[in-house]
Amino acid sequence: MSKHLADHRKASTGARVKHFLRLARSPRETWHRPRSGAGAARVAQFLRIARGRTA
Protein backbone atom coordinates (compact mmCIF):
# COMPACT_ATOMS: atom_id res chain seq x y z
CA MET A 1 0.00 0.00 0.00
CA SER A 2 1.18 3.50 -0.69
CA LYS A 3 1.00 6.44 1.66
CA HIS A 4 -1.92 8.84 1.73
CA LEU A 5 -1.45 12.17 -0.10
CA ALA A 6 -1.40 14.04 3.23
CA ASP A 7 1.56 11.91 4.36
CA HIS A 8 3.80 13.07 1.50
CA ARG A 9 5.50 16.21 2.81
CA LYS A 10 8.00 18.33 0.96
CA ALA A 11 11.47 18.61 2.43
CA SER A 12 11.84 21.53 4.81
CA THR A 13 14.00 24.46 3.74
CA GLY A 14 14.83 25.31 7.36
CA ALA A 15 13.17 28.73 7.23
CA ARG A 16 11.93 28.52 10.83
CA VAL A 17 15.41 27.68 12.10
CA LYS A 18 16.93 30.51 10.04
CA HIS A 19 14.49 33.04 11.48
CA PHE A 20 15.01 31.73 15.02
CA LEU A 21 18.78 32.03 14.72
CA ARG A 22 18.49 35.51 13.22
CA LEU A 23 16.42 36.62 16.22
CA ALA A 24 18.72 34.89 18.69
CA ARG A 25 21.80 36.64 17.27
CA SER A 26 20.28 40.11 17.10
CA PRO A 27 20.68 42.58 19.99
CA ARG A 28 17.92 42.24 22.56
CA GLU A 29 17.03 45.85 23.22
CA THR A 30 13.37 45.00 22.78
CA TRP A 31 13.43 42.60 25.75
CA HIS A 32 16.12 44.08 27.96
CA ARG A 33 16.06 47.79 28.57
CA PRO A 34 19.49 49.31 29.10
CA ARG A 35 19.93 50.74 32.57
CA SER A 36 20.88 54.35 32.96
CA GLY A 37 23.66 55.30 35.32
CA ALA A 38 22.80 55.98 38.95
CA GLY A 39 22.42 59.67 39.65
CA ALA A 40 24.14 61.50 42.48
CA ALA A 41 20.94 61.62 44.56
CA ARG A 42 20.47 57.86 44.22
CA VAL A 43 24.04 57.18 45.30
CA ALA A 44 23.54 59.44 48.32
CA GLN A 45 20.43 57.48 49.30
CA PHE A 46 22.31 54.17 49.07
CA LEU A 47 25.11 55.54 51.22
CA ARG A 48 22.61 56.86 53.78
CA ILE A 49 20.96 53.43 54.01
CA ALA A 50 24.35 51.70 54.22
CA ARG A 51 25.29 53.90 57.19
CA GLY A 52 22.09 52.87 58.95
CA ARG A 53 20.42 56.28 58.92
CA THR A 54 16.73 56.68 58.28
CA ALA A 55 15.00 59.62 56.65
C-alpha positions as CSV (number, residue, x, y, z in Angstrom):
1,M,0.0,0.0,0.0
2,S,1.2,3.5,-0.7
3,K,1.0,6.4,1.7
4,H,-1.9,8.8,1.7
5,L,-1.5,12.2,-0.1
6,A,-1.4,14.0,3.2
7,D,1.6,11.9,4.4
8,H,3.8,13.1,1.5
9,R,5.5,16.2,2.8
10,K,8.0,18.3,1.0
11,A,11.5,18.6,2.4
12,S,11.8,21.5,4.8
13,T,14.0,24.5,3.7
14,G,14.8,25.3,7.4
15,A,13.2,28.7,7.2
16,R,11.9,28.5,10.8
17,V,15.4,27.7,12.1
18,K,16.9,30.5,10.0
19,H,14.5,33.0,11.5
20,F,15.0,31.7,15.0
21,L,18.8,32.0,14.7
22,R,18.5,35.5,13.2
23,L,16.4,36.6,16.2
24,A,18.7,34.9,18.7
25,R,21.8,36.6,17.3
26,S,20.3,40.1,17.1
27,P,20.7,42.6,20.0
28,R,17.9,42.2,22.6
29,E,17.0,45.9,23.2
30,T,13.4,45.0,22.8
31,W,13.4,42.6,25.7
32,H,16.1,44.1,28.0
33,R,16.1,47.8,28.6
34,P,19.5,49.3,29.1
35,R,19.9,50.7,32.6
36,S,20.9,54.4,33.0
37,G,23.7,55.3,35.3
38,A,22.8,56.0,38.9
39,G,22.4,59.7,39.7
40,A,24.1,61.5,42.5
41,A,20.9,61.6,44.6
42,R,20.5,57.9,44.2
43,V,24.0,57.2,45.3
44,A,23.5,59.4,48.3
45,Q,20.4,57.5,49.3
46,F,22.3,54.2,49.1
47,L,25.1,55.5,51.2
48,R,22.6,56.9,53.8
49,I,21.0,53.4,54.0
50,A,24.3,51.7,54.2
51,R,25.3,53.9,57.2
52,G,22.1,52.9,58.9
53,R,20.4,56.3,58.9
54,T,16.7,56.7,58.3
55,A,15.0,59.6,56.7
